[in-house]
Amino acid sequence: MAGKERYQNRIELLQGTLDMLILRTLQWGPQHGHGIAQAIRANSGELLQVETGSLYPALHRLEKQAWLASEWGVSEKNQKAKFYKLTAAGRKQLLAEQSKWDLLIKAIAGVMKPAQ
Amino acid sequence: MFNFLQHNKRDKELEEEIRAHLAIDAQLRVDAGENPAPARESARRDFGNVLQVKEATRTMWGFGAMERFLADLRYGLRLLGRNPGFTAAVVAILALGIGVNAAVFSLVDAVLLKSLPVRAPEELVWFKDPSFSYPTFQGVKERGNGIFSGLFAWDISTVNVEWNQDMQIAPALFVTGEFYSTLGVETVLGRPLNSRDEGLVAVISHDAWERRFQRDPAIIGKTIRVERMQATIVGVTPPGFYGVAPGLSPEITLPLTEQPKLKPQDADLASASRAWLHLMGRLKPGISRELANAGLRVFWPQVMESTIDPSLPPERRARFLGRETELMPGHAGYSAVRNRFTQPLLILGALVGFLLLAACASVANLLLVRASGRRREIAVRFALGASRGRVVRQLVTEGLLLSVLGAAAALLIGHWGGALLADLMATSQSPISVDLTFDWRTLAFTFGMALFTTLLFSIAPAIRVTGVNPGRALKEVSHTGGHGTRRWSLDSGLVIAQVGLAVILLAGAALFARSLQHLVSMDPGFEPDKLLVVAVDGVPGRYRDERLMAFHERIDERLRTIRGVESVSFSWVPPLSNEMGAWTESIAVDGVLQPSTSGVQTYFNVISPGYFATVGQQFLRGRDFGRLDREGAVRTCIITEATASAFFAGQDPIGHRISIGKATSRQNVQIVGVVRDAKYQRLQEAGRRIAYLPYGQSLDFANNYNLVAEVRGSIDTAALAEPVRLALANLDPELIVRTETLVNRLRESLVTERVVSIVSVFLGVAALLLAAVGLYGLVAYSVTRRTSEIGVRIALGATQKGIVWMIVHDSLLLVVSGLAAGLLAAFGLSRFAANLIHGISSTDPAALSLAAAFMLLFALLASLLPARRAARVDPAIALRQES
């Protein structure tokens, strides 16, 4: 029954955005947890530091929602690692999050910079 | 359990994932120029608290139904552990309730249900009684080829066997050659019997091989002596195979064709009127029992027609031809034990079922009381957002936990109790050696019972307790006054049920015990104390006519010289013939077969002079047999009062002649004496008509049958057994002698009644105590809740007596309704046990009132104790509690 609990995009910005960031990162192909954290940090210009204590619960949560799938593989350094990849549902979710995010940006921007 | 394992696997995976993360991080640092050891160190530091990450990740997995169940289970276990007294009480009550059911069921299973350990037992059929003659068997075999793939006849009786040196009576199976091939049973050693066997060969049971020969591997080919004839052992049957009659365990199996030589009085292969065989067959594949029955009905009349004895008079001819049979399912074998025990077992089954219900009611009561104590906890759970179903599930899981614990303990009780019951029911003549090992059926039964009881006792309280309004329940916590009417009603219902069930069981106990008491104290018509029955085998065939008479006289003289022996007599069957059977004939008076009495059988026995004095049967009129009542003299007989009044109402029967049976060859006999009525076969029988013939005039009979001797002692008869055996061995070492006290025969003839009454008294007392404790709990609880009310009443001037009466009155109302319901049920149910109730009516008012009185007495005690405590309440303290 727990599986049917609706995923809710909480108001807590961090969690919601982290999920989106993860989905976005995986758009370019399968990646392991460490790689995802690295990519987010690099792409945000070192601004966003993802805590492992948020990353792994998020990965597992997204996998349970079936937006991600995982399998064991070998990293570029020939190390064993668990790779996550987007599922079709995950792709759809990413699109939804993306448009919601755009809307939010627009709205906030409208409030913050009414002059424009 | 699947989900649970899944969790373990996921845990391991998560660990691995984190390890991989650390390794990758460390490797990157090494690549950037750090040393491996500090690199690992900083990777770990950057990662943060591993445990915390794991825990946070794990919560994302959520709980499946199984995890929730396990969580409930853990919670339940913790809770039970915190109340060890409560847990122990509930588990003990459930173990008792389920355990007695398991015990009776294991017996039912072993005797009534278990399939024979043979190939495809479902194909087996047995021919419905009565028994059949050997020519009938042959007739069926000739004509039944289309139906049966195999057919055999068998008989079970006892033989005297000299295993090594010692002579012993052993149960023996006599079978036709097709026995083992039809059943598909192989031997573990040697070979089975077959149709080509000639001469006396024997297959012994695995038990006998172990017990008599210490598993001697070279047993095949050895000879033993059976009825003083050499028999060669050719095989040993597998363990667990006891033939086709569960409950009877033959040690030795012999060819039926040899039976006439070994037991001439039992078997006659040529006679069509000698019916002593049981028939069993295996249906051909694809032939249903219905089809086979239809086929049998076609050729059965031909079989009877072709085997009829042409000398039969027309009336008996018609009766012979009119005999019918039917094929019965034979997968569980044919069981004399089954016939003997079906009814008592079903009655015991019903009784233990009632006890289980009573146990459930009492556990439900305990749970209710405890659940009321948990209202606050449950209210908190609701307040925190638990759904009602979730809380009910938690409570039912706790109930299930209790049931399973109870069932586990019940298995022990069941195993031990089943063995005890089997022991109690066994007699020396028919030992029950049922296979009591627990099979899946008993296990399934026990745990099925546990599930059933869980539903019964935990769902109602769970639903009731969860029907609370959390707001009100939380507020109510410190409030002790006033009682919800709903709580009162469910509890009251349970107590009424408990009282009712206890009354049913007590009524059963009283009925069976009174009936047993009636049988035990009944005057059997003879003096059983200090009477020894000596079965002497091995006389027929070796002593005849005059020599036989002389031999009996020598036995008589010899036994009389033993100190403590007062008198000796001989008879065909001893008082209480029991397993030795009966000889019945119809009789005609003065040559006239009275229509009113035709069809009513008279029981016959053949006795020596002095029999009545020895067994202590009172002489009423006329004379005893004497030495002059022998061949050539006028044929005489002695009859009992019941016979006299049946045939000679009001008249003096002495001097009248009766003719025995319908065969014209029978001579008339003259009545010379009348004795008091006595039991012939068993104590339970209704007054039978008996006639006695002098053995001096029944030499043809005495030549062929073993007689028993009755020895009247002036000292304890058990002490006489050994000197008697020695004296007889001195006279003729070939004699086979068994002794048994008549007291023992009496006891064994009551074995079923005794077991049923022991068990029912046990169950009745158990249910009585459960009901009393339940009532006590209820009254004590209500007194606690009403403390302040009682305080007010006392303050306003109520007397102690008045308070006690008020409380006792309330509880007696419940008890009386339970009592009435229970008595009504007992009244309706007891007629199903009427066969086992002797001497009193199955609705005996004395027994039923006894049950009611016991219940009332205990109920009064159970409510007086808390009521008196209530009456001593100090109003000042009670009223202070209110605020």
Interface residues (C-beta under 8 A of the other chain):
Chain A: M1 A2 G3 E5 H32 G33 H34 G35 E51 T52 G53 Y56 P57 L59 H60 R61 K64 S75 K77 Q79 K80 A81 K82
Chain B: E13 L14 E16 E17 I18 A20 H21 A23 I24 D25 Q27 D31 F47 G48 N49 Q52 V53 A56 T57 T59 M60 W61 G62 F63 G64 A65
